[in-house]
Amino acid sequence: MVRVTRAPARRKRIKKLLKQARGFRGDRKNHHVLAHTALMKAWAYAFRGRKEKKREFRSLWIQRINAAARVHGISYSRLIDGLAKAKVDVNRKMLAMLAVEDTHAFGAIVEQAKKALVA
């Protein structure tokens, strides 16, 4: 029976790992064990960061909406309550975009929310 060595597969696996570790500082870029540890940590941070990014953007949208709403004389929470009562279904991302780019349209939405709060 033919003797099988696993050297080519191992070399391929290590080269792939070291290629992903390019740009790391010190021995972490060219030592297999250190690169592996660094990559595991980097991937964990990247996974966590993708979740955090969603939270941070929602927070940013809320801050923008609140600032624009206060210019129109209403708080963020009252605006959202008014929009719910008026059955205006606009998400926070679109509201924030309108608040920044089209203040006239945002003002019209605020007026709808105010009417719904009074009624």
C-alpha positions, 0 to 999 in steps of 0.5 A: 500500500502507498504511504500517504503523507499529509504534508501538502494538505497541511502546507495548503491549510497553513498558507491559507491561514497565513495569507489571511493574517497578512497585515498583522504586526510582529510574529502574528503574520508569519508564525502559524500558531500565533497567526491562528490565535490572532485570526480567531480573535479577529473573526470574533471581533468582526462578528461582534462588530457586524451586530454592533453596527446595526445598533449604532446606526439605529441610535444615530437615526434616532438622534437625527430624528430627535434633533429634526423633530425638536426644530418642529416643536415636538420630541422624538417619543411624541413624534413616534407615538403620533406616527403610530396613531396616524398609521404612518408606517415609515421606518427610522432609517427613512425618517432620518434620511428625510430629516437630513435631506428633505426637511419639507417632507419631514415637516409634513410628516411631523404635522400628520403626527401632531394632528394624530396626537390632538385627535 
